[in-house]
Amino acid sequence: MRKYIRVEGAISVANGAEDALGDAGLSFGRSFRVGWSPGGALVRPSSSGTIVLERRIPISSSNTLSSKLLQHPLTHSSILPDDRGVPFAISSFASLFPATDASSDASLFRLVSALFDPLSLHLSPRAASPDIRNRVALLTRKAALFTWLQSAVAPAVQEHIQTHPAASAPAAAFAHLTGNQLECACDAAMDGGYPTLATLIAQAGGDSRYRADLREQLVIWIDQKLTHLLIATCAKFMLAC
């Protein structure tokens, strides 16, 4: 057991360093910590130096302020019931973002809106059968998804085209097709001297008859050995549209 002895002030490490604010032990050690009396007794404060004041604040028992606080957001919210009668204040989070917002959050909620938001088909319940309504709903949902895809990948497509200025016309047309930019793809094919490819691109996303005609055209190109690799790639991509 080590015996503590009194250290003279002249040789103490704290001598002359009482204003060293970087070390709280040196600055406030003698004022707030325990110490030793000349007789070897441990000296400490007999009571805490912290003063605690308590005050009771009267609170009005009236709920007038609370009612006004709750009524304010209700007044400025459009709350509508859904098909099951459940009220909701926000039908689509995509409307909360401005059209110029290109952040990932805005793009995500626009995708959710295109996939799941209610559709306004503008069809008469009496004139349209369930089959017609389902078909129109499917086409409307597909168009909304294509619109989102086109806006979501437009910056990447534009960057790719700008960084490859020497690309061939079929390559530029294929780049536009990846972003669902059919008009730009047609212009690229026409400007590069590929009118047949431009004609086929203009019909991309057609019905099963168009797809069959496109497959026949691919067979003809292969038999005549006129198939350019990028032209064939564009044609196969259009078959998947």
Backbone hydrogen bonds, N-H to C=O, Kabsch-Sander energy under -0.5 kcal/mol:
donor,donor_aa,acceptor,acceptor_aa,energy
4,Y,2,R,-0.5
8,E,6,R,-0.5
11,I,8,E,-0.8
12,S,8,E,-0.5
12,S,9,G,-0.6
15,N,12,S,-1.4
17,A,14,A,-1.8
20,A,17,A,-1.7
21,L,19,D,-1.7
23,D,20,A,-1.6
24,A,22,G,-0.5
27,S,23,D,-2.1
28,F,24,A,-2.7
29,G,25,G,-0.9
32,F,28,F,-2.3
33,R,29,G,-1.5
35,G,43,V,-2.1
37,S,41,A,-3.1
40,G,37,S,-2.4
43,V,35,G,-3.5
52,V,50,T,-0.5
53,L,51,I,-0.5
57,I,55,R,-0.6
67,S,63,N,-2.3
68,K,64,T,-2.2
69,L,65,L,-2.3
70,L,66,S,-2.1
71,Q,67,S,-2.2
72,H,68,K,-1.7
74,L,70,L,-1.1
75,T,71,Q,-2.3
76,H,72,H,-1.3
77,S,74,L,-1.1
79,I,77,S,-1.0
80,L,78,S,-0.6
80,L,88,F,-2.4
82,D,86,V,-1.8
85,G,82,D,-1.7
88,F,80,L,-2.2
91,S,89,A,-0.5
95,S,92,S,-0.8
96,L,93,F,-1.4
97,F,94,A,-1.3
101,D,98,P,-1.6
102,A,100,T,-0.6
107,S,103,S,-2.1
108,L,104,S,-2.2
109,F,105,D,-2.3
110,R,106,A,-1.9
111,L,107,S,-1.9
112,V,108,L,-2.2
113,S,109,F,-2.2
114,A,110,R,-2.2
115,L,111,L,-1.7
116,F,112,V,-2.6
117,D,112,V,-0.5
117,D,113,S,-1.5
121,L,119,L,-0.9
128,A,124,S,-2.3
129,S,127,A,-0.5
133,R,129,S,-2.5
134,N,130,P,-2.5
135,R,131,D,-2.2
136,V,132,I,-2.7
137,A,133,R,-2.5
138,L,134,N,-2.2
139,L,135,R,-2.2
140,T,136,V,-2.5
141,R,137,A,-2.5
142,K,138,L,-2.2
143,A,139,L,-2.4
144,A,140,T,-2.2
145,L,141,R,-2.0
146,F,142,K,-2.4
147,T,143,A,-2.2
148,W,144,A,-2.0
149,L,145,L,-2.5
150,Q,146,F,-2.5
151,S,147,T,-1.9
152,A,148,W,-2.4
153,V,149,L,-2.1
154,A,150,Q,-0.7
157,V,153,V,-2.5
158,Q,154,A,-2.6
159,E,155,P,-2.2
160,H,156,A,-2.1
161,I,157,V,-2.2
162,Q,158,Q,-2.2
163,T,159,E,-1.8
164,H,160,H,-0.5
164,H,161,I,-0.7
167,A,164,H,-1.4
172,A,168,S,-2.4
173,A,169,A,-2.6
174,F,170,P,-2.4
175,A,171,A,-2.0
176,H,172,A,-2.0
177,L,173,A,-2.0
178,T,174,F,-1.8
179,G,175,A,-0.6
179,G,176,H,-0.8
180,N,177,L,-2.0
181,Q,176,H,-2.7
182,L,180,N,-1.1
185,A,181,Q,-2.1
186,C,182,L,-2.4
187,D,183,E,-2.2
188,A,184,C,-2.3
189,A,185,A,-2.1
190,M,186,C,-2.5
191,D,187,D,-2.8
192,G,188,A,-1.4
193,G,190,M,-1.5
194,Y,189,A,-2.8
198,A,194,Y,-2.1
199,T,195,P,-2.2
200,L,196,T,-2.0
201,I,197,L,-2.5
202,A,198,A,-1.9
203,Q,199,T,-0.5
203,Q,200,L,-1.0
204,A,201,I,-2.0
205,G,238,M,-0.7
206,G,203,Q,-1.0
211,R,207,D,-1.8
212,A,208,S,-2.1
213,D,209,R,-2.2
214,L,210,Y,-2.4
215,R,211,R,-2.1
216,E,212,A,-2.1
217,Q,213,D,-2.2
218,L,214,L,-2.1
219,V,215,R,-1.9
220,I,216,E,-2.0
221,W,217,Q,-2.4
222,I,218,L,-2.2
223,D,219,V,-2.5
224,Q,220,I,-2.4
225,K,222,I,-0.8
226,L,221,W,-2.6
227,T,221,W,-0.8
228,H,226,L,-0.6
232,A,228,H,-2.8
233,T,229,L,-2.0
234,C,230,L,-2.5
235,A,231,I,-2.5
236,K,232,A,-2.6
237,F,233,T,-2.2
238,M,234,C,-2.2
239,L,235,A,-1.6
240,A,236,K,-1.0
241,C,237,F,-0.6
241,C,238,M,-0.7
